[in-house]
Amino acid sequence: MCGPKTPKDFVQDGPPKGGFPAVNVRRNLPGGGVSTLATAGIMGAALTFGMVSIIMGNRQRKELKREETDIRYSILPFLQAETDVKLAFVDAKQLQNEAEIMKDVPNWEAGASVYNARYMRPMDMFGIK
């Protein structure tokens, strides 16, 4: 025989008289809260509200951009006239500077074209004009 010997005053535990009480294995969870249908409805309403908000915001942004474009187009002639006055002043100043710089060059006209060639038609090729 192998192994230790069991002591003589050893008492083994066993079930109580009448057995153990029954173990409650039922699920005891609280209620599920909002139903799946209600959750889907809330999500659909939130999606609809978000999309409507985006569409309205896009329309408002487009309207504001159109208004700003109309304003810019309405002041464009004034801005163009101001630019024309500035360019006329710059051209006159450049002409004056050219005349001052080139005063010692014979036959130089300030502001005249530097291209002094006469006009020549393109060469006619084999009767094609």
C-alpha positions in Angstrom: 0.0 0.0 0.0 1.3 3.4 -0.8 0.4 6.8 0.4 -0.3 8.2 3.9 -2.7 6.5 6.3 -6.0 8.1 7.1 -6.1 9.2 10.8 -8.6 7.3 13.0 -10.5 10.4 14.2 -11.1 11.6 10.6 -14.7 12.7 9.7 -15.7 13.3 6.1 -18.0 16.2 5.3 -21.2 15.2 3.5 -24.5 16.8 2.6 -26.7 18.0 5.4 -29.7 15.9 6.3 -32.5 16.7 3.9 -30.0 17.8 1.2 -28.8 21.2 0.0 -31.3 24.0 -0.7 -32.1 24.5 -4.4 -29.9 26.9 -6.3 -31.7 29.7 -8.2 -30.4 29.7 -11.7 -33.1 31.9 -13.3 -31.9 35.1 -15.1 -32.7 38.1 -12.9 -31.8 41.0 -15.2 -33.5 44.4 -15.1 -35.8 45.5 -17.9 -34.2 46.3 -21.3 -34.9 50.0 -21.3 -35.8 51.7 -24.6 -37.1 49.2 -27.2 -35.2 48.6 -30.4 -38.0 50.2 -32.5 -37.8 53.4 -30.3 -34.0 53.5 -30.7 -34.3 53.1 -34.4 -36.9 55.9 -34.5 -34.7 58.2 -32.5 -31.7 57.5 -34.7 -33.8 58.1 -37.8 -35.1 61.4 -36.4 -31.6 62.5 -35.5 -30.3 61.6 -39.0 -33.2 63.5 -40.7 -32.6 66.6 -38.5 -28.9 66.6 -39.2 -29.4 66.3 -43.0 -32.0 69.0 -43.0 -29.6 71.3 -41.0 -26.8 70.6 -43.5 -29.0 71.3 -46.5 -30.3 74.6 -45.0 -26.8 75.6 -44.1 -25.6 74.9 -47.6 -28.4 77.0 -49.1 -27.7 79.9 -46.7 -24.0 79.7 -47.5 -24.7 79.7 -51.2 -27.0 82.7 -50.8 -24.4 84.7 -48.9 -21.7 83.9 -51.5 -24.0 85.0 -54.3 -24.7 88.3 -52.4 -21.0 88.9 -51.9 -20.3 88.2 -55.6 -23.1 90.6 -56.6 -21.5 93.3 -54.3 -18.1 92.7 -55.9 -19.5 92.9 -59.4 -21.3 96.1 -58.5 -18.1 97.9 -57.4 -15.9 96.4 -60.2 -16.3 99.5 -62.5 -15.0 101.8 -59.8 -12.1 99.6 -59.0 -11.3 99.3 -62.7 -11.4 103.1 -63.2 -9.1 103.5 -60.2 -6.7 101.0 -61.7 -6.8 102.8 -65.1 -5.9 106.1 -63.4 -2.9 104.5 -61.6 -1.7 102.8 -64.9 -2.0 106.1 -66.8 0.1 107.8 -64.1 2.7 105.0 -64.2 2.8 105.1 -68.1 3.4 108.9 -68.0 6.1 108.5 -65.4 7.8 105.7 -67.5 7.6 107.9 -70.6 9.2 110.8 -68.7 11.9 108.6 -67.3 12.6 107.2 -70.8 12.9 110.6 -72.3 15.3 111.7 -69.5 17.5 108.6 -69.9 17.7 108.5 -73.7 18.0 112.3 -74.3 21.6 111.9 -75.6 20.7 109.2 -78.2 20.1 110.7 -81.7 16.7 110.0 -83.4 15.2 108.4 -80.2 11.6 109.1 -79.6 10.3 108.4 -76.1 7.4 106.0 -76.2 7.8 105.1 -79.9 7.7 101.5 -80.9 11.2 99.8 -81.1 10.0 97.7 -84.0 10.6 99.7 -87.2 10.0 97.0 -89.8 7.4 97.3 -92.5 4.5 94.8 -92.7 5.1 91.9 -94.9 2.4 89.4 -95.8 3.1 85.7 -95.1 4.7 84.0 -98.1 2.2 82.5 -100.6 2.6 78.8 -101.0 1.7 77.3 -104.4 -1.2 79.5 -105.1 -2.7 79.2 -101.5 -3.5 82.7 -100.3 
